[in-house]
Structure formats: C-alpha cells, structure tokens
Amino acid sequence: MEKYSKWCIQMIKDKKILINNIYHMLSYAFQTLKQENYKDVSIEPFDEMYDLFAAILSKGISFQLKHGLYKEYINYQEDLAVISGKINISETLKKYSAHKKVLSCNFDKFSENNLYNQILKTTVMLLLRNKKVKAEYKDNLKKMMLFFSDVDLLNPKGIRWSAIQFQRNNQTYRMLIGICQLIIEGMLITTNAGDYKLASFIDEQRMCRLYEKFILEYYRKHFPELTVTASQIPWCVEDSTMLPTMQSDIHLQKDNTVLIIDAKYYSQTTQFRYNKHTIHSNNLYQIFTYVKNRDYQFENLEHKVSGMLLYAKTEDEIQPDNVYQMHGNQITVKTLDLNLSFVDIKKQLDEIVEEHFSL
C-alpha cells in the first residue's frame, strides 16, 4: 500500500512538472504570455491541462475586454419595415407580390460578431462543458461570456484556421486564437452521440507543432549571436519542377557553421521492425537531404553543415543517442527530456548549441 501511495505521489508530481513545462513551451511560442498580466498564470500550480488553458483564456479575454472586443463590418441581409443600406429590388418585389410589405435590405453593421470572437466563444463553451475544469475558472469565463451575447457559436470542426489573418487592429488576438486552435484541434473528439468533448491530452500532431515552435523561439531569444530561422532550403538541382519544398524546423547559423534541427514529437521515438529498434527511416532520409542540399550551397567556401533529429523523450526503454558521419556531414539523433524541470530542459538545449558552435 505504501509503495502504491509513493507511486501515486510521483505520478501527480510528474504530471504537474509536465503541465508547467507545457506552459513554458507556450510562453516561448506565444511571447504575449510573458507580459505582466499573465504573471499569475506563470506561478500558479495546475493539476489539469484544462485548467491551464482556461486560466490563459480567462486572463487573455479579460485583457481584451478592457481594450474592447475587435469589431469589423459584417454584411447583413434582412427584411425591414424601413430602409437600411441598399434595397434588394428583386427580393423586395417578391415579398410584395406575396403580400409581405417589407423591404429586403443589404447593409453593413460594425459588429463584434466576427470570426475571431466566435472562435473565442466556441472554445470557452467547450471548456465550460468539461467537468475537469475547476469552478473558479468556469465562473470567470461565464462572467466574460456576458459580453459575447451577440456573438454566434461555430461548429468547431468547420473552422478554417489557415484562412485566419491578423492585422494591426486585431494583433492582440493572435495568441488567443493560437490557444483556441490548440484546444479545438488538439483536444477535441466527437462521441458516438455526436457530442463534443475534450480528450485527455493534446494529440501528437499538435504537440509536435508546439514543440517545434518552442525550440525555435527559445534559440531566438537566448542566442542572439546566431541567425535562427525556420527557413526553406533550395534544391541543388538544375530543374526543381515538382520537387517538394524543403522546410526546416530550426536552422541555426553562425558565419559558415550551420546546424539544421528537425524537432520530432512522437509517442515512440524509434520504429520496431524485424525484432530490431531503428530510427524512423523517413526522418533520417529527410534530415540527410536537408543537410546535403544546404552543404552544396557553400560550394568551395570553408564551412560546416550538420543535422540533428531532436525527439521528445518518451518512456520507451530504448532512446536514440547517436552521432553519425555521413558523406562528410555529422548527423546527430538524440532526445530532449520534457519531464525534467524547466531549468534542466534549458540546460539540454544550451548544450546542443554550445557543442556545435563552440560558444
């Protein structure tokens, strides 16, 4: 019994560390989270991932309400007794012929009922329906939803995230919409009855995006002496027609020394075939292709181009930690342990740069 209790305590501790680290990853991916109004969130211990997201949205929406909800002109078509905007002649004649003495009008209205606020409201309503979100966060979010009474709900499955654009007047929504996307796309599942509910954790694909963004922004912030980008690598061929785009996750460069990192967040860090654990073949082919094409760009200049597959560490017994020399280039495969304290995560990331750039 005592052994079981210790195991439970350790599980709770590990979960809290992971949630805390997710917050740090989010704060690098979304620099807004480092502002003063999110200070309480950064030091508060969370038992559930849902509470973390609810707390972030609560702070963010509160901040947005103080500055006013974003509004834009929305086009409406309504049947009215008096003229508003432009009269739709053909529709109005149809109404009159049916003995309906109304005018069919098209008009623009400056309204908060736009896509950005609709996404916020839809996400909050999902959190409010989740039993694991603490009452204190629900109460705060419910109060804020009073200001969204004229905002419509969306079908979460129908949101076209790629179509969302930000400009000067709605830049403050960028982080909030990013968090909403992480919740809706990563945690949303549909029951057999067709109801929406939140899954137990963020799925692999969404975590991979966050993992990539976190590492990229970490190096941008802490290593200003490096050029840190997520740049495309051109093919070194005469005709690149129909060849896929080579988009690196993290491209680090100092003078003529380059390190290309492919960040991978998988449930299993190796593939198991024919009773043998090996590195994911597609990952290795990809990083090697990136490195060799980047290498060829330097031509006869003295240079060094290396590649790295950086996996998020899992509970698998076998974790890759290998260095290969492939046709004059170094390819490293290693893991980043996200279950450690954030101080230790920083140490792991720093060591990668220090080793490759002799800093």
C-alpha distance (Angstrom), angle and dihedral (degrees) to the residues before:
residue distance angle dihedral
M1 . . .
E2 3.80 . .
K3 3.81 90.5 .
Y4 3.82 90.2 51.6
S5 3.82 91.2 49.9
K6 3.80 91.5 52.1
W7 3.80 89.6 49.1
C8 3.82 91.0 51.8
I9 3.80 91.8 48.5
Q10 3.81 90.7 50.3
M11 3.82 91.2 48.3
I12 3.82 90.9 52.6
K13 3.80 90.6 46.9
D14 3.82 92.5 49.9
K15 3.81 90.6 48.3
K16 3.80 92.2 52.1
I17 3.82 90.9 48.7
L18 3.82 90.3 51.0
I19 3.82 93.0 48.7
N20 3.80 89.8 48.1
N21 3.80 90.2 51.0
I22 3.81 91.3 48.7
Y23 3.80 87.2 56.6
H24 3.81 91.1 51.9
M25 3.81 90.0 48.5
L26 3.80 89.6 50.9
S27 3.80 91.5 47.8
Y28 3.81 90.7 56.8
A29 3.79 93.5 43.2
F30 3.82 90.0 47.6
Q31 3.80 109.5 33.7
T32 3.82 89.8 -168.8
L33 3.81 88.3 77.9
K34 3.80 89.1 69.5
Q35 3.79 92.2 63.9
E36 3.81 121.3 110.5
N37 3.81 95.8 -104.6
Y38 3.84 90.5 63.1
K39 3.80 94.2 50.2
D40 3.82 94.0 106.0
V41 3.80 91.6 53.8
S42 3.80 92.3 54.0
I43 3.81 93.7 58.2
E44 3.81 100.2 35.9
P45 3.84 116.7 102.9
F46 3.80 113.0 -129.0
D47 3.79 125.8 -158.1
E48 3.81 94.7 -170.2
M49 3.79 133.8 38.8
Y50 3.82 88.6 -134.6
D51 3.81 90.5 61.8
L52 3.80 91.4 52.3
F53 3.81 92.1 53.7
A54 3.81 91.9 43.1
A55 3.82 91.0 51.2
I56 3.81 92.3 49.2
L57 3.80 92.8 48.8
S58 3.80 91.2 44.9
K59 3.81 91.7 54.9
G60 3.79 93.5 40.9
I61 3.80 96.9 48.3
S62 3.82 90.9 44.7
F63 3.80 89.0 54.1
Q64 3.81 90.3 47.6
L65 3.81 93.1 50.1
K66 3.81 90.7 53.9
H67 3.80 89.4 55.7
G68 3.80 94.0 38.3
L69 3.78 131.2 -99.2
Y70 3.77 114.5 -81.6
K71 3.81 112.1 -98.9
E72 3.76 132.3 -167.6
Y73 3.79 136.8 172.1
I74 3.79 111.1 -83.5
N75 3.81 121.3 -167.6
Y76 3.80 115.5 -128.0
Q77 3.79 132.3 -174.8
E78 3.79 114.2 -159.3
D79 3.78 140.4 156.4
L80 3.81 107.7 -115.2
A81 3.80 138.1 176.0
V82 3.82 91.2 -134.4
I83 3.80 132.9 37.7
S84 3.77 118.8 -87.2
G85 3.78 120.6 169.5
K86 3.79 114.5 -32.7
I87 3.79 125.6 -8.7
N88 3.78 116.0 -127.0
I89 3.81 96.8 -139.0
S90 3.81 99.2 -165.4
E91 3.81 93.6 47.8
T92 3.79 92.2 44.8
L93 3.83 91.7 52.4
K94 3.80 89.7 51.1
K95 3.80 90.0 52.8
Y96 3.80 92.5 49.2
S97 3.80 92.2 47.7
A98 3.80 87.0 55.0
H99 3.81 88.7 52.1
K100 3.79 92.4 -108.0
K101 3.79 106.6 136.4
V102 3.81 97.3 -154.4
L103 3.77 135.1 114.5
S104 3.79 119.8 -123.5
C105 3.81 102.9 -138.2
N106 3.79 135.6 -174.3
F107 3.79 114.0 -155.0
D108 3.80 141.2 156.1
K109 3.78 121.0 -122.8
F110 3.80 126.0 -166.4
S111 3.78 98.2 -127.8
E112 3.80 145.1 163.0
N113 3.83 88.5 -140.9
N114 3.80 93.1 101.2
L115 3.80 134.6 125.0
Y116 3.81 95.5 -91.8
N117 3.80 95.3 55.1
Q118 3.80 91.5 39.1
I119 3.81 89.5 57.7
L120 3.81 91.2 49.5
K121 3.80 92.7 50.0
T122 3.82 93.5 45.2
T123 3.81 92.0 50.8
V124 3.80 93.6 47.0
M125 3.81 91.4 50.3
L126 3.81 89.2 54.0
L127 3.80 90.5 52.5
L128 3.81 92.0 46.8
R129 3.80 90.2 55.8
N130 3.79 92.5 52.0
K131 3.81 113.8 98.4
K132 3.81 94.1 -151.3
V133 3.80 95.5 63.1
K134 3.80 109.6 98.7
A135 3.80 118.6 -111.4
E136 3.82 93.2 -119.6
Y137 3.81 91.8 60.8
K138 3.79 92.0 43.4
D139 3.81 91.2 52.0
N140 3.79 91.9 52.7
L141 3.79 92.8 47.4
K142 3.82 92.8 46.8
K143 3.81 91.0 54.8
M144 3.79 90.7 51.1
M145 3.79 92.5 50.0
L146 3.81 88.4 66.3
F147 3.81 85.9 75.4
F148 3.82 89.4 53.9
S149 3.83 96.0 58.0
D150 3.82 91.6 118.0
V151 3.82 93.0 46.0
D152 3.81 118.7 98.8
L153 3.79 126.0 -132.7
L154 3.80 120.8 -119.3
N155 3.77 134.9 -144.4
P156 3.84 98.7 -105.4
K157 3.80 91.5 -146.6
G158 3.80 92.0 56.3
I159 3.81 100.0 56.7
R160 3.81 112.5 120.4
W161 3.79 100.4 -149.2
S162 3.80 93.5 179.5
A163 3.82 90.2 61.3
I164 3.81 93.9 57.9
Q165 3.80 113.3 106.7
F166 3.77 130.7 -175.4
Q167 3.78 128.7 -148.6
R168 3.78 137.3 169.3
N169 3.80 95.7 -71.6
N170 3.81 96.5 51.8
Q171 3.81 104.1 30.4
T172 3.81 89.8 116.1
Y173 3.81 88.1 67.4
R174 3.81 94.6 60.3
M175 3.81 96.6 90.4
L176 3.81 93.9 38.7
I177 3.80 92.4 52.2
G178 3.81 89.4 46.2
I179 3.80 90.9 54.7
C180 3.81 90.4 46.2
Q181 3.80 90.8 52.5
L182 3.79 90.7 49.8
I183 3.81 90.3 52.2
I184 3.80 98.2 42.0
E185 3.80 99.7 40.3
G186 3.77 97.8 32.7
M187 3.78 104.4 37.8
L188 3.79 104.3 26.8
I189 3.78 120.9 106.3
T190 3.79 131.2 165.4
T191 3.79 123.2 -129.4
N192 3.80 123.9 -139.3
A193 3.80 87.7 -101.0
G194 3.79 89.8 58.9
D195 3.79 95.5 -110.3
Y196 3.78 122.2 136.3
K197 3.76 121.8 -123.2
L198 3.78 136.4 160.6
A199 3.77 120.7 -97.7
S200 3.78 120.7 -129.6
F201 3.79 94.5 -99.8
I202 3.78 145.1 -5.2
D203 3.79 111.9 -70.9
E204 3.78 124.7 -113.5
Q205 3.80 97.8 -103.4
R206 3.83 95.4 51.9
M207 3.79 92.2 44.7
C208 3.79 89.0 51.8
R209 3.82 90.6 57.0
L210 3.79 91.6 48.1
Y211 3.82 91.0 45.9
E212 3.82 91.6 52.8
K213 3.80 93.6 46.2
F214 3.80 92.1 47.3
I215 3.81 94.3 53.8
L216 3.81 92.3 44.7
E217 3.82 93.9 50.9
Y218 3.79 92.7 42.0
Y219 3.80 91.5 58.7
R220 3.81 92.1 43.3
K221 3.78 90.9 55.7
H222 3.79 101.8 40.0
F223 3.82 102.4 34.8
P224 3.83 107.9 47.0
E225 3.79 89.5 158.9
L226 3.82 88.2 70.2
T227 3.78 128.4 70.1
V228 3.80 102.1 -123.1
T229 3.82 118.7 -169.8
A230 3.79 143.5 143.3
S231 3.78 90.1 -131.3
Q232 3.77 133.0 168.6
I233 3.78 118.0 -111.6
P234 3.82 115.5 -141.2
W235 3.78 120.9 -132.5
C236 3.79 113.1 -110.2
V237 3.79 94.8 -137.8
E238 3.79 133.8 108.3
D239 3.80 94.4 -118.3
S240 3.82 119.5 27.6
T241 3.81 95.1 175.2
M242 3.83 110.8 147.0
L243 3.79 92.7 1.6
P244 3.82 112.4 135.0
T245 3.80 120.8 -109.5
M246 3.79 114.1 -97.0
Q247 3.82 103.3 -138.3
S248 3.78 114.1 -179.9
D249 3.81 121.0 -149.4
I250 3.81 95.8 -145.9
H251 3.82 125.3 5.6
L252 3.82 114.6 -173.0
Q253 3.80 121.1 -173.0
K254 3.78 138.3 173.7
D255 3.80 114.6 175.3
N256 3.82 104.4 -48.4
T257 3.80 96.2 -21.0
V258 3.80 114.9 101.8
L259 3.80 134.0 -177.5
I260 3.81 118.2 -171.7
I261 3.81 113.8 -162.8
D262 3.78 124.7 -164.4
A263 3.82 107.3 -163.5
K264 3.81 113.6 -150.4
Y265 3.79 127.5 -170.6
Y266 3.80 108.7 -172.3
S267 3.78 134.0 154.6
Q268 3.82 86.0 -127.9
T269 3.78 121.6 33.7
T270 3.82 95.0 -158.3
Q271 3.78 136.4 39.2
F272 3.81 119.8 -123.5
R273 3.78 117.4 -144.4
Y274 3.78 133.0 152.1
N275 3.84 90.2 3.2
K276 3.79 90.8 -58.2
H277 3.81 134.3 109.9
T278 3.81 112.7 -135.6
I279 3.79 136.9 166.4
H280 3.80 114.4 -90.8
S281 3.79 101.3 -85.3
N282 3.81 96.9 -145.9
N283 3.81 90.7 52.8
L284 3.78 91.8 52.1
Y285 3.81 94.1 46.7
Q286 3.80 89.5 49.1
I287 3.81 98.2 50.9
F288 3.79 91.3 43.8
T289 3.82 90.5 53.0
Y290 3.81 91.0 49.0
V291 3.79 92.5 49.7
K292 3.81 97.2 46.9
N293 3.82 94.5 47.5
R294 3.81 90.9 47.4
D295 3.80 89.0 46.7
Y296 3.81 92.7 54.5
Q297 3.82 90.9 55.4
F298 3.81 91.2 70.4
E299 3.82 90.8 57.3
N300 3.84 107.9 178.7
L301 3.82 97.5 -6.8
E302 3.79 118.0 112.4
H303 3.80 106.0 -104.0
K304 3.79 147.9 140.1
V305 3.81 124.7 -137.0
S306 3.80 120.1 -178.0
G307 3.78 134.5 173.4
M308 3.79 135.0 -149.2
L309 3.77 136.3 -166.8
L310 3.80 103.9 -153.2
Y311 3.80 110.9 -167.8
A312 3.78 125.1 -170.8
K313 3.80 104.2 -114.7
T314 3.80 116.8 -107.7
E315 3.80 134.1 -170.2
D316 3.81 91.8 -96.3
E317 3.78 114.6 128.3
I318 3.79 92.2 -129.7
Q319 3.81 115.5 58.3
P320 3.81 119.9 179.3
D321 3.80 116.3 -115.1
N322 3.77 106.5 157.4
V323 3.80 140.0 136.9
Y324 3.81 120.1 -154.5
Q325 3.80 131.2 -172.8
M326 3.80 105.8 -144.7
H327 3.80 118.5 -177.6
G328 3.80 93.2 -36.8
N329 3.81 97.9 -39.1
Q330 3.78 131.1 97.7
I331 3.81 116.8 -126.1
T332 3.81 115.4 -171.6
V333 3.79 126.4 -166.9
K334 3.78 116.8 -166.7
T335 3.80 144.2 138.5
L336 3.79 135.5 -113.6
D337 3.80 113.9 -143.6
L338 3.80 108.1 -138.4
N339 3.80 93.2 177.5
L340 3.79 92.4 73.4
S341 3.78 125.0 87.0
F342 3.78 113.8 -77.0
V343 3.81 90.1 -110.2
D344 3.81 88.5 61.8
I345 3.81 92.2 45.4
K346 3.81 89.1 54.6
K347 3.81 89.4 49.6
Q348 3.82 91.3 54.5
L349 3.80 92.4 49.9
D350 3.80 92.8 45.9
E351 3.80 92.2 51.3
I352 3.81 91.1 56.0
V353 3.80 92.1 57.6
E354 3.80 95.2 39.7
E355 3.79 90.7 52.7
H356 3.82 96.4 48.4
F357 3.79 99.4 38.9
S358 3.83 100.5 31.1
L359 3.82 92.2 -125.6
